Amino acid sequence: MAKAPDLGRTVVAQNRKARHNYFIDETFEAGLALTGTEVKSLRGGRSTIAESYITEQGGEAWLVNAHIPEYAAGNRFNHEPRRPRKLLLHRKQINKLIGAIQREGRTVVPLQVYFNPRGRAKIEIALVTGKQAHDKRQAIKDRDWQRQRARLLSRR
């Protein structure tokens, strides 16, 4: 598999199944509204976003069902591991996402959580369309063919 380009990111969590289950139409970078213990726990790198999704509530975008474990040294000020977290996006981006969800029946899923070069926690989200079973099979066939072709060319 080809190595992903280094963008100065420290990736904390990835949603690998998203690329298998959906056609990715457009991606956005959003900030996360986090508490102190959530940031410290994220730096430990044990969070998961596999079952999470983005929803709209009160004109704002929220990350739901993402698991950030409690910080070990967090005492009574610790956070709830699966609480909804607000996404920090521009109004135009939020309107675009909400419109696509409501009118076109598309979905918004998180792709990865990372720290940018300035040390800020960011999340990459994508506006996606669901894949049918035959689309998934075709993607697997194409990927296998590319691997086989690379092997054949490397033997030359």
ZAMARGU-4260 file (C-alpha; in steps of 0.2 Angstrom, whole numbers, plus 5000, padded with zeros to 4 digits):
<rodrens>
0) 5000/5000/5000 | 5006/5017/4996 | 5012/5028/5010 | 5001/5043/5014 | 5009/5060/5012
5) 5015/5068/5028 | 5005/5084/5030 | 5013/5089/5047 | 4998/5080/5056 | 4999/5068/5071
10) 4985/5056/5067 | 4975/5050/5083 | 4961/5040/5076 | 4955/5035/5058 | 4939/5028/5051
15) 4945/5016/5039 | 4928/5008/5035 | 4922/5025/5029 | 4932/5023/5012 | 4925/5006/5010
20) 4907/5010/5014 | 4905/5027/5006 | 4909/5037/4990 | 4918/5052/4997 | 4911/5068/4988
25) 4919/5082/4998 | 4930/5084/5013 | 4931/5097/5026 | 4943/5101/5041 | 4934/5106/5057
30) 4940/5111/5074 | 4933/5101/5089 | 4927/5110/5105 | 4935/5099/5118 | 4939/5100/5137
35) 4956/5099/5144 | 4955/5081/5149 | 4949/5076/5132 | 4964/5084/5124 | 4976/5075/5136
40) 4967/5059/5132 | 4968/5062/5113 | 4987/5064/5115 | 4988/5047/5122 | 4980/5041/5105
45) 4967/5028/5111 | 4951/5036/5104 | 4940/5028/5091 | 4928/5036/5078 | 4923/5020/5069
50) 4904/5021/5074 | 4903/5040/5075 | 4893/5052/5064 | 4890/5070/5062 | 4872/5077/5065
55) 4864/5094/5065 | 4856/5102/5080 | 4851/5120/5083 | 4860/5125/5067 | 4877/5118/5073
60) 4886/5102/5068 | 4889/5089/5082 | 4901/5074/5082 | 4890/5060/5090 | 4896/5043/5097
65) 4915/5046/5096 | 4924/5038/5110 | 4938/5047/5119 | 4943/5037/5135 | 4944/5046/5151
70) 4961/5053/5156 | 4969/5043/5169 | 4975/5057/5180 | 4959/5067/5177 | 4951/5065/5195
75) 4933/5072/5197 | 4935/5084/5182 | 4936/5070/5170 | 4925/5070/5154 | 4911/5058/5148
80) 4919/5047/5135 | 4905/5047/5122 | 4897/5064/5125 | 4892/5074/5109 | 4906/5086/5104
85) 4903/5102/5094 | 4912/5105/5078 | 4919/5122/5074 | 4915/5126/5056 | 4911/5141/5046
90) 4892/5145/5044 | 4893/5142/5025 | 4901/5125/5027 | 4887/5120/5040 | 4873/5126/5028
95) 4881/5116/5014 | 4882/5100/5025 | 4864/5103/5032 | 4857/5106/5014 | 4866/5090/5007
100) 4859/5079/5021 | 4841/5086/5020 | 4839/5088/5002 | 4850/5075/4994 | 4850/5061/5007
105) 4869/5061/5009 | 4878/5058/5025 | 4892/5066/5034 | 4905/5055/5043 | 4922/5058/5051
110) 4938/5052/5042 | 4951/5055/5055 | 4955/5065/5071 | 4973/5073/5071 | 4983/5087/5079
115) 4989/5100/5066 | 5007/5107/5067 | 5001/5121/5079 | 4995/5107/5091 | 4976/5110/5088
120) 4964/5095/5088 | 4956/5094/5071 | 4944/5082/5063 | 4943/5078/5044 | 4925/5075/5039
125) 4917/5070/5023 | 4901/5072/5014 | 4897/5055/5007 | 4885/5044/4997 | 4883/5026/5002
130) 4890/5012/4992 | 4879/4997/4986 | 4886/4979/4988 | 4890/4979/4970 | 4900/4995/4971
135) 4910/4987/4986 | 4914/4972/4976 | 4920/4982/4961 | 4931/4992/4972 | 4939/4976/4979
140) 4941/4969/4961 | 4950/4985/4956 | 4961/4986/4971 | 4966/4967/4968 | 4970/4971/4950
145) 4981/4986/4954 | 4991/4975/4966 | 4993/4961/4954 | 4998/4973/4940 | 5011/4981/4952
150) 5018/4964/4955 | 5019/4959/4937 | 5028/4976/4933 | 5040/4974/4947 | 5046/4957/4941
155) 5052/4965/4924
</rodrens>
